Protein backbone atom coordinates (compact mmCIF):
# COMPACT_ATOMS: atom_id res chain seq x y z
CA UNK A 1 0.00 0.00 0.00
CA UNK A 2 2.63 2.52 -1.07
CA UNK A 3 0.31 4.57 -3.26
CA UNK A 4 -2.75 6.64 -2.43
CA UNK A 5 -5.84 4.57 -3.34
CA UNK A 6 -7.73 5.89 -6.38
CA UNK A 7 -10.81 6.23 -4.17
CA UNK A 8 -8.98 8.93 -2.17
CA UNK A 9 -7.80 10.88 -5.21
CA UNK A 10 -9.87 13.74 -6.69
CA UNK A 11 -11.41 12.45 -9.94
CA UNK A 12 -10.64 14.89 -12.80
CA UNK A 13 -12.73 13.91 -15.81
CA UNK A 14 -12.44 15.11 -19.43
CA UNK A 15 -15.74 15.61 -21.29
CA UNK A 16 -16.61 16.83 -24.78
CA UNK A 17 -17.74 15.69 -28.21
CA UNK A 18 -15.95 13.00 -30.19
CA UNK A 19 -12.70 14.21 -31.74
CA UNK A 20 -12.53 17.38 -29.63
CA UNK A 21 -8.99 16.39 -28.68
CA UNK A 22 -9.70 15.19 -25.12
CA UNK A 23 -7.26 12.27 -25.27
CA UNK A 24 -4.45 14.35 -26.78
CA UNK A 25 -5.04 17.05 -24.20
CA UNK A 26 -4.99 14.58 -21.31
CA UNK A 27 -1.75 13.09 -22.63
CA UNK A 28 -0.19 16.56 -22.60
CA UNK A 29 -1.36 17.21 -19.05
CA UNK A 30 -0.02 13.80 -17.98
CA UNK A 31 3.24 14.36 -19.83
CA UNK A 32 3.02 10.91 -21.43
CA UNK A 33 1.17 9.10 -24.19
CA UNK A 34 -1.35 7.20 -22.10
CA UNK A 35 -4.70 7.67 -23.86
CA UNK A 36 -5.03 6.29 -27.41
CA UNK A 37 -5.10 9.12 -29.96
CA UNK A 38 -6.53 9.02 -33.49
CA UNK A 39 -8.03 11.41 -36.04
CA UNK A 40 -10.94 9.01 -36.34
CA UNK A 41 -13.90 10.09 -34.16
CA UNK A 42 -14.94 7.70 -31.41
CA UNK A 43 -11.48 6.24 -30.71
CA UNK A 44 -12.16 6.28 -26.96
CA UNK A 45 -14.92 3.70 -26.58
CA UNK A 46 -14.96 3.59 -22.78
CA UNK A 47 -13.40 5.65 -20.05
CA UNK A 48 -9.71 5.20 -19.25
CA UNK A 49 -7.99 6.46 -16.12
CA UNK A 50 -4.50 7.32 -14.94
CA UNK A 51 -3.32 8.18 -11.44
CA UNK A 52 -0.55 10.74 -11.03
CA UNK A 53 1.00 13.22 -8.62
CA UNK A 54 -0.10 16.69 -9.70
CA UNK A 55 2.62 18.88 -8.23
CA UNK A 56 2.21 20.80 -5.94
CA UNK A 57 -1.36 19.65 -5.20
CA UNK A 58 -0.80 15.93 -4.69
CA UNK A 59 -2.32 12.63 -5.87
CA UNK A 60 -5.16 12.85 -8.43
CA UNK A 61 -6.92 10.57 -10.90
CA UNK A 62 -7.36 11.74 -14.51
CA UNK A 63 -10.14 10.10 -16.52
CA UNK A 64 -10.77 10.35 -20.27
CA UNK A 65 -14.34 9.62 -21.42
CA UNK A 66 -15.93 8.61 -24.69
CA UNK A 67 -17.23 11.50 -26.78
CA UNK A 68 -20.64 13.05 -26.29
CA UNK A 69 -23.34 13.64 -28.92
CA UNK A 70 -22.66 10.36 -30.74
CA UNK A 71 -26.04 9.24 -32.13
CA UNK A 72 -24.93 5.82 -33.41
CA UNK A 73 -26.16 2.69 -31.60
CA UNK A 74 -22.74 2.04 -30.08
CA UNK A 75 -22.30 5.76 -29.51
CA UNK A 76 -25.42 5.93 -27.37
CA UNK A 77 -23.93 3.25 -25.11
CA UNK A 78 -20.69 5.22 -24.91
CA UNK A 79 -22.54 8.40 -23.99
CA UNK A 80 -24.51 6.51 -21.36
CA UNK A 81 -21.25 5.37 -19.73
CA UNK A 82 -19.92 8.92 -19.89
CA UNK A 83 -23.02 10.29 -18.16
CA UNK A 84 -22.59 7.70 -15.42
CA UNK A 85 -19.11 9.11 -14.82
CA UNK A 86 -20.69 12.39 -13.68
CA UNK A 87 -21.64 10.69 -10.41
CA UNK A 88 -17.94 10.21 -9.63
CA UNK A 89 -16.53 13.49 -10.93
CA UNK A 90 -14.84 15.92 -8.54
CA UNK A 91 -13.70 18.31 -11.29
CA UNK A 92 -14.95 18.34 -14.88
CA UNK A 93 -12.85 19.50 -17.85
CA UNK A 94 -15.10 20.26 -20.82
CA UNK A 95 -13.16 20.35 -24.10
CA UNK A 96 -14.44 22.05 -27.26
CA UNK A 97 -12.81 22.89 -30.58
CA UNK A 98 -13.98 26.50 -30.44
CA UNK A 99 -16.60 26.25 -33.16
CA UNK A 100 -19.89 28.04 -32.59
CA UNK A 101 -21.78 24.75 -32.79
CA UNK A 102 -19.62 23.12 -30.10
CA UNK A 103 -19.84 26.14 -27.78
CA UNK A 104 -23.63 25.91 -27.99
CA UNK A 105 -23.44 22.22 -27.10
CA UNK A 106 -21.28 23.06 -24.10
CA UNK A 107 -23.75 25.71 -22.89
CA UNK A 108 -26.56 23.17 -23.17
CA UNK A 109 -24.62 20.31 -21.61
CA UNK A 110 -23.13 22.12 -18.61
CA UNK A 111 -26.48 21.76 -16.82
CA UNK A 112 -25.25 18.26 -16.03
CA UNK A 113 -22.38 19.74 -14.01
CA UNK A 114 -24.89 21.89 -12.17
CA UNK A 115 -27.19 18.92 -11.52
CA UNK A 116 -24.42 17.08 -9.63
CA UNK A 117 -22.86 20.25 -8.18
CA UNK A 118 -19.57 19.63 -10.01
CA UNK A 119 -17.07 22.47 -10.50
CA UNK A 120 -15.74 22.51 -14.03
CA UNK A 121 -13.37 24.26 -16.43
CA UNK A 122 -14.08 25.11 -20.06
CA UNK A 123 -11.19 24.38 -22.43
CA UNK A 124 -11.17 25.69 -25.97
CA UNK A 125 -8.76 23.33 -27.69
CA UNK A 126 -7.12 23.18 -31.13
CA UNK A 127 -6.31 26.89 -31.11
CA UNK A 128 -3.54 26.10 -33.61
CA UNK A 129 -6.38 25.63 -36.12
CA UNK A 130 -8.23 28.89 -35.30
CA UNK A 131 -7.75 32.35 -36.74
CA UNK A 132 -6.42 35.00 -34.32
CA UNK A 133 -9.57 37.13 -34.64
CA UNK A 134 -11.68 34.07 -33.71
CA UNK A 135 -9.52 33.40 -30.66
CA UNK A 136 -9.83 37.07 -29.61
CA UNK A 137 -13.63 36.86 -29.96
CA UNK A 138 -13.78 33.67 -27.87
CA UNK A 139 -11.54 35.18 -25.18
CA UNK A 140 -13.83 38.18 -25.00
CA UNK A 141 -16.98 36.06 -24.66
CA UNK A 142 -15.56 33.30 -22.42
CA UNK A 143 -13.16 35.00 -20.04
CA UNK A 144 -12.87 31.99 -17.72
CA UNK A 145 -11.97 29.56 -20.53
CA UNK A 146 -8.55 28.02 -21.06
CA UNK A 147 -7.13 28.13 -24.58
CA UNK A 148 -4.95 25.17 -25.52
CA UNK A 149 -3.45 23.17 -28.32
CA UNK A 150 -3.04 19.49 -27.67
CA UNK A 151 -0.76 19.32 -30.71
CA UNK A 152 1.71 22.09 -29.83
CA UNK A 153 1.31 22.07 -26.04
CA UNK A 154 0.37 25.74 -25.94
CA UNK A 155 -1.72 26.65 -22.90
CA UNK A 156 -1.13 23.31 -21.11
CA UNK A 157 0.84 24.91 -18.26
CA UNK A 158 -1.93 27.44 -17.65
CA UNK A 159 -4.53 24.65 -17.72
CA UNK A 160 -2.61 22.59 -15.15
CA UNK A 161 -2.33 25.67 -12.93
CA UNK A 162 -6.07 26.22 -13.32
CA UNK A 163 -6.81 22.62 -12.36
CA UNK A 164 -4.66 22.92 -9.24
CA UNK A 165 -6.28 26.22 -8.27
CA UNK A 166 -9.77 24.74 -8.65
CA UNK A 167 -8.87 21.61 -6.67
CA UNK A 168 -7.38 23.68 -3.85
CA UNK A 169 -10.46 25.91 -3.76
CA UNK A 170 -12.77 22.91 -3.45
CA UNK A 171 -10.58 20.74 -1.26
CA UNK A 172 -12.24 19.71 1.97
CA UNK A 173 -9.90 17.82 4.25
CA UNK A 174 -11.77 14.87 5.71
CA UNK A 175 -9.87 12.93 8.29
CA UNK A 176 -10.84 9.48 9.50
CA UNK A 177 -9.61 9.95 13.07
CA UNK A 178 -7.60 13.17 13.25
CA UNK A 179 -10.55 15.25 14.44
CA UNK A 180 -11.70 12.63 16.97
CA UNK A 181 -8.49 11.90 18.87
CA UNK A 182 -5.99 14.51 20.14
CA UNK A 183 -2.34 14.65 19.13
CA UNK A 184 -0.39 11.99 21.05
CA UNK A 185 -3.67 10.21 21.88
CA UNK A 186 -4.12 6.44 21.84
CA UNK A 187 -6.24 4.37 19.47
CA UNK A 188 -6.66 0.61 19.67
CA UNK A 189 -7.62 -1.04 16.39
CA UNK A 190 -9.28 -4.44 16.61
CA UNK A 191 -8.54 -6.58 13.55
CA UNK A 192 -10.13 -10.05 13.68
CA UNK A 193 -8.24 -12.68 11.73
CA UNK A 194 -10.80 -15.03 10.22
CA UNK A 195 -11.55 -16.55 6.82
CA UNK A 196 -12.40 -13.07 5.46
CA UNK A 197 -8.97 -11.67 6.38
CA UNK A 198 -6.55 -11.66 3.40
CA UNK A 199 -3.48 -13.82 3.99
CA UNK A 200 -0.33 -11.85 4.75
CA UNK A 201 -1.89 -8.39 4.87
CA UNK A 202 -4.62 -6.26 6.40
CA UNK A 203 -7.49 -4.75 4.45
CA UNK A 204 -7.61 -1.24 3.00
CA UNK A 205 -9.85 0.44 5.64
CA UNK A 206 -7.48 -0.70 8.38
CA UNK A 207 -4.43 0.47 6.43
CA UNK A 208 -6.00 3.88 5.83
CA UNK A 209 -6.95 4.32 9.50
CA UNK A 210 -3.42 3.46 10.60
CA UNK A 211 -2.00 5.95 8.10
CA UNK A 212 -4.42 8.65 9.28
CA UNK A 213 -3.24 8.13 12.85
CA UNK A 214 0.38 8.44 11.74
CA UNK A 215 -0.43 11.65 9.86
CA UNK A 216 -1.97 13.17 13.00
CA UNK A 217 0.55 11.98 15.58
CA UNK A 218 -1.82 9.46 17.18
CA UNK A 219 -0.41 6.34 18.81
CA UNK A 220 -1.86 3.20 17.28
CA UNK A 221 -2.11 -0.28 18.74
CA UNK A 222 -3.35 -3.14 16.53
CA UNK A 223 -4.78 -6.23 18.21
CA UNK A 224 -6.89 -9.23 17.35
CA UNK A 225 -10.19 -9.49 19.18
CA UNK A 226 -8.82 -12.55 20.98
CA UNK A 227 -6.09 -10.43 22.64
CA UNK A 228 -8.13 -7.26 23.17
CA UNK A 229 -9.14 -7.81 26.78
CA UNK A 230 -5.57 -8.43 27.93
CA UNK A 231 -4.28 -5.67 25.70
CA UNK A 232 -6.53 -3.06 27.30
CA UNK A 233 -5.12 -4.02 30.70
CA UNK A 234 -1.64 -3.14 29.44
CA UNK A 235 -2.72 0.30 28.22
CA UNK A 236 -3.87 3.41 30.05
CA UNK A 237 -5.75 6.47 28.83
CA UNK A 238 -7.04 4.88 25.61
CA UNK A 239 -9.04 7.49 23.68
CA UNK A 240 -10.81 5.25 21.18
CA UNK A 241 -11.24 1.63 20.18
CA UNK A 242 -11.98 0.96 16.50
CA UNK A 243 -13.21 -2.50 15.60
CA UNK A 244 -14.23 -4.42 12.55
CA UNK A 245 -18.03 -4.15 12.44
CA UNK A 246 -18.41 -7.92 12.47
CA UNK A 247 -16.96 -8.08 15.99
CA UNK A 248 -19.06 -5.20 17.39
CA UNK A 249 -21.05 -7.29 19.86
CA UNK A 250 -18.05 -9.17 21.32
CA UNK A 251 -15.77 -6.12 21.43
CA UNK A 252 -18.39 -3.94 23.13
CA UNK A 253 -18.43 -6.33 26.10
CA UNK A 254 -14.63 -6.07 26.46
CA UNK A 255 -14.25 -2.29 26.18
CA UNK A 256 -15.07 -0.37 29.40
CA UNK A 257 -17.87 2.18 29.10
CA UNK A 258 -15.39 5.00 29.77
CA UNK A 259 -13.59 4.29 26.49
CA UNK A 260 -15.22 5.35 23.24
CA UNK A 261 -15.92 2.63 20.71
CA UNK A 262 -16.71 2.72 17.00
CA UNK A 263 -15.98 0.75 13.81
CA UNK A 264 -13.89 1.19 10.68
CA UNK A 265 -17.07 1.31 8.61
CA UNK A 266 -18.58 4.10 10.72
CA UNK A 267 -15.39 6.13 10.36
CA UNK A 268 -15.68 5.75 6.59
CA UNK A 269 -19.36 6.70 6.81
CA UNK A 270 -18.19 10.04 8.25
CA UNK A 271 -15.44 10.53 5.68
CA UNK A 272 -17.11 9.23 2.52
CA UNK A 273 -20.79 9.94 3.18
CA UNK A 274 -23.09 11.67 5.65
CA UNK A 275 -23.31 9.84 8.95
CA UNK A 276 -26.62 11.46 9.93
CA UNK A 277 -28.29 10.00 6.83
CA UNK A 278 -26.92 6.55 7.58
CA UNK A 279 -28.16 6.71 11.18
CA UNK A 280 -31.65 7.69 10.00
CA UNK A 281 -31.50 4.84 7.50
CA UNK A 282 -30.68 2.33 10.21
CA UNK A 283 -33.65 3.49 12.26
CA UNK A 284 -35.86 2.67 9.26
CA UNK A 285 -35.12 -1.01 9.87
CA UNK A 286 -37.96 -0.87 12.40
CA UNK A 287 -40.37 -0.52 9.47
CA UNK A 288 -39.21 -3.66 7.64
CA UNK A 289 -41.37 -6.75 7.55
CA UNK A 290 -41.18 -10.18 6.01
CA UNK A 291 -40.99 -9.78 2.22
CA UNK A 292 -39.50 -6.27 2.27
CA UNK A 293 -36.82 -5.62 -0.37
CA UNK A 294 -33.28 -4.67 0.66
CA UNK A 295 -30.47 -3.58 -1.68
CA UNK A 296 -26.91 -4.22 -0.49
CA UNK A 297 -24.31 -2.16 -2.35
CA UNK A 298 -20.68 -3.33 -2.27
CA UNK A 299 -17.89 -1.17 -3.67
CA UNK A 300 -15.52 -4.03 -4.46
CA UNK A 301 -15.60 -7.56 -5.82
CA UNK A 302 -14.33 -10.35 -3.56
CA UNK A 303 -14.70 -14.02 -2.85
CA UNK A 304 -17.78 -14.75 -0.76
CA UNK A 305 -17.28 -16.99 2.27
CA UNK A 306 -19.58 -18.25 5.00
CA UNK A 307 -18.44 -15.25 7.09
CA UNK A 308 -19.05 -12.56 4.45
CA UNK A 309 -20.38 -9.43 6.11
CA UNK A 310 -22.61 -8.17 3.29
CA UNK A 311 -23.79 -11.43 1.76
CA UNK A 312 -24.18 -13.55 4.91
CA UNK A 313 -23.93 -11.84 8.29
CA UNK A 314 -26.05 -8.71 7.71
CA UNK A 315 -28.87 -10.60 5.91
CA UNK A 316 -28.91 -13.18 8.72
CA UNK A 317 -29.12 -10.52 11.46
CA UNK A 318 -31.78 -8.55 9.57
CA UNK A 319 -33.97 -11.61 9.02
CA UNK A 320 -33.67 -12.41 12.72
CA UNK A 321 -34.59 -8.83 13.69
CA UNK A 322 -37.58 -8.70 11.35
CA UNK A 323 -38.72 -12.20 12.26
CA UNK A 324 -39.20 -13.23 8.66
CA UNK A 325 -37.48 -13.53 5.31
CA UNK A 326 -36.42 -10.35 3.51
CA UNK A 327 -35.64 -10.19 -0.22
CA UNK A 328 -32.01 -9.18 -0.84
CA UNK A 329 -30.43 -7.89 -4.05
CA UNK A 330 -26.75 -7.04 -4.48
CA UNK A 331 -24.90 -4.46 -6.58
CA UNK A 332 -21.12 -4.35 -6.88
CA UNK A 333 -18.62 -1.57 -7.66
CA UNK A 334 -19.94 1.43 -9.61
CA UNK A 335 -23.09 -0.46 -10.54
CA UNK A 336 -26.06 0.96 -8.61
CA UNK A 337 -29.78 0.33 -8.93
CA UNK A 338 -31.71 2.67 -11.21
CA UNK A 339 -34.93 1.42 -9.62
CA UNK A 340 -33.95 2.26 -6.04
CA UNK A 341 -37.55 3.29 -5.33
CA UNK A 342 -38.48 -0.40 -5.50
CA UNK A 343 -36.53 -1.06 -2.30
CA UNK A 344 -37.45 -0.52 1.33
CA UNK A 345 -33.84 -0.06 2.45
CA UNK A 346 -30.38 0.38 0.91
CA UNK A 347 -27.32 -0.78 2.84
CA UNK A 348 -23.96 0.49 1.59
CA UNK A 349 -20.54 -0.91 2.40
CA UNK A 350 -17.80 1.22 3.96
CA UNK A 351 -16.94 2.60 0.47
CA UNK A 352 -13.17 2.37 0.84
CA UNK A 353 -12.88 1.59 -2.90
CA UNK A 354 -14.98 4.47 -4.28
CA UNK A 355 -14.76 8.22 -3.85
CA UNK A 356 -16.87 10.50 -1.68
CA UNK A 357 -18.61 12.07 -4.69
CA UNK A 358 -20.05 8.67 -5.64
CA UNK A 359 -21.36 7.98 -2.14
CA UNK A 360 -22.89 11.44 -1.72
CA UNK A 361 -24.68 11.12 -5.07
CA UNK A 362 -26.08 7.76 -4.00
CA UNK A 363 -27.28 9.21 -0.69
CA UNK A 364 -28.92 12.15 -2.49
CA UNK A 365 -30.49 9.80 -5.04
CA UNK A 366 -32.00 7.65 -2.29
CA UNK A 367 -33.21 10.72 -0.39
CA UNK A 368 -34.83 12.05 -3.55
CA UNK A 369 -36.66 8.74 -3.97
CA UNK A 370 -37.49 8.71 -0.22
CA UNK A 371 -35.67 5.41 0.28
CA UNK A 372 -33.67 5.09 3.53
CA UNK A 373 -29.95 4.33 3.14
CA UNK A 374 -27.45 3.19 5.76
CA UNK A 375 -24.04 1.49 5.81
CA UNK A 376 -22.51 -1.71 7.16
CA UNK A 377 -21.07 -0.31 10.37
CA UNK A 378 -24.14 1.72 11.29
CA UNK A 379 -26.62 -1.12 10.64
CA UNK A 380 -24.50 -3.55 12.66
CA UNK A 381 -24.30 -1.07 15.55
CA UNK A 382 -28.09 -0.78 15.41
CA UNK A 383 -28.69 -4.52 15.24
CA UNK A 384 -26.29 -5.22 18.12
CA UNK A 385 -27.89 -2.55 20.30
CA UNK A 386 -24.86 -0.26 20.61
CA UNK A 387 -25.76 2.49 18.14
CA UNK A 388 -25.65 5.32 20.69
CA UNK A 389 -22.19 4.32 21.86
CA UNK A 390 -20.78 3.66 18.39
CA UNK A 391 -21.59 7.14 17.07
CA UNK A 392 -20.84 9.09 20.29
CA UNK A 393 -17.64 10.83 19.27
C-alpha positions, -999 to 999 in steps of 0.1 A, spaced: 0 0 0 26 25 -11 3 46 -33 -28 66 -24 -58 46 -33 -77 59 -64 -108 62 -42 -90 89 -22 -78 109 -52 -99 137 -67 -114 125 -99 -106 149 -128 -127 139 -158 -124 151 -194 -157 156 -213 -166 168 -248 -177 157 -282 -160 130 -302 -127 142 -317 -125 174 -296 -90 164 -287 -97 152 -251 -73 123 -253 -45 143 -268 -50 171 -242 -50 146 -213 -18 131 -226 -2 166 -226 -14 172 -190 0 138 -180 32 144 -198 30 109 -214 12 91 -242 -14 72 -221 -47 77 -239 -50 63 -274 -51 91 -300 -65 90 -335 -80 114 -360 -109 90 -363 -139 101 -342 -149 77 -314 -115 62 -307 -122 63 -270 -149 37 -266 -150 36 -228 -134 56 -200 -97 52 -192 -80 65 -161 -45 73 -149 -33 82 -114 -6 107 -110 10 132 -86 -1 167 -97 26 189 -82 22 208 -59 -14 196 -52 -8 159 -47 -23 126 -59 -52 129 -84 -69 106 -109 -74 117 -145 -101 101 -165 -108 104 -203 -143 96 -214 -159 86 -247 -172 115 -268 -206 130 -263 -233 136 -289 -227 104 -307 -260 92 -321 -249 58 -334 -262 27 -316 -227 20 -301 -223 58 -295 -254 59 -274 -239 32 -251 -207 52 -249 -225 84 -240 -245 65 -214 -213 54 -197 -199 89 -199 -230 103 -182 -226 77 -154 -191 91 -148 -207 124 -137 -216 107 -104 -179 102 -96 -165 135 -109 -148 159 -85 -137 183 -113 -149 183 -149 -128 195 -178 -151 203 -208 -132 203 -241 -144 220 -273 -128 229 -306 -140 265 -304 -166 262 -332 -199 280 -326 -218 248 -328 -196 231 -301 -198 261 -278 -236 259 -280 -234 222 -271 -213 231 -241 -238 257 -229 -266 232 -232 -246 203 -216 -231 221 -186 -265 218 -168 -252 183 -160 -224 197 -140 -249 219 -122 -272 189 -115 -244 171 -96 -229 202 -82 -196 196 -100 -171 225 -105 -157 225 -140 -134 243 -164 -141 251 -201 -112 244 -224 -112 257 -260 -88 233 -277 -71 232 -311 -63 269 -311 -35 261 -336 -64 256 -361 -82 289 -353 -77 324 -367 -64 350 -343 -96 371 -346 -117 341 -337 -95 334 -307 -98 371 -296 -136 369 -300 -138 337 -279 -115 352 -252 -138 382 -250 -170 361 -247 -156 333 -224 -132 350 -200 -129 320 -177 -120 296 -205 -85 280 -211 -71 281 -246 -50 252 -255 -34 232 -283 -30 195 -277 -8 193 -307 17 221 -298 13 221 -260 4 257 -259 -17 266 -229 -11 233 -211 8 249 -183 -19 274 -176 -45 246 -177 -26 226 -152 -23 257 -129 -61 262 -133 -68 226 -124 -47 229 -92 -63 262 -83 -98 247 -87 -89 216 -67 -74 237 -38 -105 259 -38 -128 229 -34 -106 207 -13 -122 197 20 -99 178 43 -118 149 57 -99 129 83 -108 95 95 -96 99 131 -76 132 132 -105 153 144 -117 126 170 -85 119 189 -60 145 201 -23 146 191 -4 120 211 -37 102 219 -41 64 218 -62 44 195 -67 6 197 -76 -10 164 -93 -44 166 -85 -66 136 -101 -100 137 -82 -127 117 -108 -150 102 -115 -165 68 -124 -131 55 -90 -117 64 -66 -117 34 -35 -138 40 -3 -119 48 -19 -84 49 -46 -63 64 -75 -47 45 -76 -12 30 -99 4 56 -75 -7 84 -44 5 64 -60 39 58 -69 43 95 -34 35 106 -20 60 81 -44 87 93 -32 81 129 4 84 117 -4 117 99 -20 132 130 5 120 156 -18 95 172 -4 63 188 -19 32 173 -21 -3 187 -34 -31 165 -48 -62 182 -69 -92 173 -102 -95 192 -88 -126 210 -61 -104 226 -81 -73 232 -91 -78 268 -56 -84 279 -43 -57 257 -65 -31 273 -51 -40 307 -16 -31 294 -27 3 282 -39 34 301 -58 65 288 -70 49 256 -90 75 237 -108 53 212 -112 16 202 -120 10 165 -132 -25 156 -142 -44 125 -180 -42 124 -184 -79 125 -170 -81 160 -191 -52 174 -210 -73 199 -180 -92 213 -158 -61 214 -184 -39 231 -184 -63 261 -146 -61 265 -143 -23 262 -151 -4 294 -179 22 291 -154 50 298 -136 43 265 -152 53 232 -159 26 207 -167 27 170 -160 7 138 -139 12 107 -171 13 86 -186 41 107 -154 61 104 -157 57 66 -194 67 68 -182 100 82 -154 105 57 -171 92 25 -208 99 32 -231 117 56 -233 98 89 -266 115 99 -283 100 68 -269 66 76 -282 67 112 -316 77 100 -315 48 75 -307 23 102 -337 35 123 -359 27 93 -351 -10 99 -380 -9 124 -404 -5 95 -392 -37 76 -414 -68 76 -412 -102 60 -410 -98 22 -395 -63 23 -368 -56 -4 -333 -47 7 -305 -36 -17 -269 -42 -5 -243 -22 -24 -207 -33 -23 -179 -12 -37 -155 -40 -45 -156 -76 -58 -143 -103 -36 -147 -140 -29 -178 -147 -8 -173 -170 23 -196 -183 50 -184 -152 71 -190 -126 44 -204 -94 61 -226 -82 33 -238 -114 18 -242 -136 49 -239 -118 83 -261 -87 77 -289 -106 59 -289 -132 87 -291 -105 115 -318 -85 96 -340 -116 90 -337 -124 127 -346 -88 137 -376 -87 114 -387 -122 123 -392 -132 87 -375 -135 53 -364 -104 35 -356 -102 -2 -320 -92 -8 -304 -79 -41 -268 -70 -45 -249 -45 -66 -211 -43 -69 -186 -16 -77 -199 14 -96 -231 -5 -105 -261 10 -86 -298 3 -89 -317 27 -112 -349 14 -96 -339 23 -60 -375 33 -53 -385 -4 -55 -365 -11 -23 -375 -5 13 -338 -1 24 -304 4 9 -273 -8 28 -240 5 16 -205 -9 24 -178 12 40 -169 26 5 -132 24 8 -129 16 -29 -150 45 -43 -148 82 -38 -169 105 -17 -186 121 -47 -200 87 -56 -214 80 -21 -229 114 -17 -247 111 -51 -261 78 -40 -273 92 -7 -289 121 -25 -305 98 -50 -320 76 -23 -332 107 -4 -348 120 -36 -367 87 -40 -375 87 -2 -357 54 3 -337 51 35 -300 43 31 -275 32 58 -240 15 58 -225 -17 72 -211 -3 104 -241 17 113 -266 -11 106 -245 -36 127 -243 -11 155 -281 -8 154 -287 -45 152 -263 -52 181 -279 -25 203 -249 -3 206 -258 25 181 -257 53 207 -222 43 219 -208 37 184 -216 71 171 -208 91 203 -176 108 193 
